[in-house]
Amino acid sequence: MRILCVATLTLATLALSRPAAAQHYKRNVLTADEIANGAQVTTAYDAVARLRPMWLNPHDMVFRPSGEAGQAVQPAQVRVYLNDFNVGDIDYLKSVAAETVQEMRFLSQNETASRYGPTEGQVAIVLILKKIK
């Protein structure tokens, strides 16, 4: 019993002492720390392309019907939200300097509709910028 407790305590200590870079990232969140440590990028778009490329190709994850019977499904469009305002499509991220990003979060079709209302099957990247000091 005592050996089991020591082994458990040792494993727990090792797990908590792992460096941040070795910890797993969240698939739907991209943080400033990860951008700074994980890639040499200049824009938010570059950061997404390098660290979360699946956000740029949501057709790999989600589909929406085209609206007419017999029509093929179409990939969901990606919308970008800044301060909860729709600022456009994925190209907007090309105008945002990577060092100004605090966090980006990918929202599925259901999450986007729940947060922003009817969106015709769009997915979203919610952009949060660093506060100016």
C-alpha positions as CSV (number, residue, x, y, z in Angstrom):
1,M,0.0,0.0,0.0
2,R,2.8,2.4,0.9
3,I,4.6,1.7,-2.4
4,L,1.4,2.4,-4.3
5,C,1.0,5.8,-2.5
6,V,4.6,6.8,-3.2
7,A,4.3,5.7,-6.9
8,T,1.1,7.7,-7.3
9,L,2.6,10.8,-5.6
10,T,5.7,10.6,-7.8
11,L,3.6,10.3,-11.0
12,A,1.4,13.2,-10.0
13,T,4.4,15.4,-9.3
14,L,5.9,14.6,-12.6
15,A,2.7,15.3,-14.5
16,L,2.3,18.7,-12.8
17,S,5.9,19.7,-13.5
18,R,5.7,19.1,-17.2
19,P,6.7,22.3,-19.1
20,A,3.8,24.1,-20.9
21,A,5.2,23.3,-24.3
22,A,4.9,19.6,-23.6
23,Q,1.2,19.9,-22.5
24,H,-1.5,19.2,-25.0
25,Y,-3.2,22.1,-26.8
26,K,-6.9,22.6,-27.0
27,R,-8.1,21.9,-30.5
28,N,-10.6,24.8,-30.6
29,V,-8.4,27.4,-28.9
30,L,-5.3,29.2,-30.0
31,T,-3.6,31.4,-27.3
32,A,-1.0,34.1,-27.5
33,D,1.5,31.9,-25.7
34,E,1.1,29.2,-28.2
35,I,1.5,31.6,-31.1
36,A,4.6,33.1,-29.6
37,N,6.2,29.8,-28.8
38,G,5.0,27.6,-31.6
39,A,5.6,29.6,-34.8
40,Q,7.3,32.5,-36.4
41,V,4.3,34.2,-37.9
42,T,3.3,37.8,-38.7
43,T,-0.5,37.7,-39.0
44,A,-3.3,35.9,-37.2
45,Y,-4.1,34.1,-40.5
46,D,-0.5,32.8,-40.6
47,A,-0.9,31.5,-37.0
48,V,-4.1,29.7,-37.8
49,A,-2.6,28.3,-41.0
50,R,0.4,26.9,-39.2
51,L,-1.0,25.9,-35.8
52,R,-4.7,25.1,-36.6
53,P,-5.0,24.5,-40.3
54,M,-8.2,22.5,-39.9
55,W,-9.9,25.8,-39.0
56,L,-9.3,27.0,-42.6
57,N,-10.9,23.9,-44.1
58,P,-14.1,23.4,-42.1
59,H,-15.4,21.1,-44.8
60,D,-13.2,18.4,-43.2
61,M,-15.3,18.8,-40.1
62,V,-18.7,20.2,-40.9
63,F,-21.1,20.4,-43.8
64,R,-24.2,22.3,-44.6
65,P,-26.9,21.6,-47.2
66,S,-27.1,23.9,-50.2
67,G,-30.8,24.4,-49.7
68,E,-32.2,22.4,-52.7
69,A,-33.1,18.8,-52.7
70,G,-30.6,16.7,-54.6
71,Q,-27.9,19.3,-54.3
72,A,-24.5,18.3,-52.9
73,V,-23.5,19.5,-49.4
74,Q,-21.3,22.6,-49.4
75,P,-18.5,23.4,-46.9
76,A,-19.5,25.8,-44.2
77,Q,-18.2,29.3,-44.5
78,V,-15.8,30.6,-41.8
79,R,-16.8,34.0,-40.3
80,V,-14.5,36.0,-38.0
81,Y,-15.9,37.8,-35.0
82,L,-14.0,40.5,-33.1
83,N,-15.6,41.8,-29.9
84,D,-18.7,39.8,-30.9
85,F,-19.1,41.7,-34.1
86,N,-18.9,39.9,-37.5
87,V,-15.9,41.5,-39.2
88,G,-15.9,39.3,-42.3
89,D,-14.5,36.1,-43.6
90,I,-11.2,34.3,-42.9
91,D,-9.3,36.9,-44.9
92,Y,-9.8,39.4,-42.1
93,L,-7.2,37.6,-40.1
94,K,-4.6,38.6,-42.7
95,S,-4.9,42.2,-41.4
96,V,-4.4,41.3,-37.8
97,A,-0.8,41.3,-36.4
98,A,-0.1,38.0,-34.6
99,E,1.5,39.8,-31.6
100,T,-1.8,41.6,-30.9
101,V,-3.8,38.3,-30.5
102,Q,-4.7,37.2,-27.0
103,E,-6.8,34.3,-28.1
104,M,-8.6,32.8,-31.0
105,R,-11.4,30.3,-30.6
106,F,-13.0,28.1,-33.2
107,L,-16.8,27.6,-32.9
108,S,-18.7,24.8,-34.6
109,Q,-21.9,25.5,-36.6
110,N,-24.1,24.8,-33.5
111,E,-21.9,26.9,-31.2
112,T,-21.9,29.8,-33.7
113,A,-25.7,29.7,-34.1
114,S,-26.2,29.5,-30.3
115,R,-24.0,32.5,-29.7
116,Y,-24.8,34.7,-32.7
117,G,-28.1,33.5,-33.9
118,P,-29.0,32.0,-37.3
119,T,-25.9,31.8,-39.4
120,E,-26.8,29.6,-42.4
121,G,-24.5,26.9,-41.2
122,Q,-21.4,29.1,-40.8
123,V,-18.6,28.3,-38.4
124,A,-16.7,31.0,-36.6
125,I,-13.3,32.1,-35.3
126,V,-13.7,34.4,-32.4
127,L,-10.8,36.8,-32.1
128,I,-9.8,38.4,-28.8
129,L,-7.0,41.0,-29.0
130,K,-4.6,41.9,-26.2
131,K,-5.5,44.9,-24.1
132,I,-3.3,48.0,-24.6
133,K,-1.5,48.9,-21.4
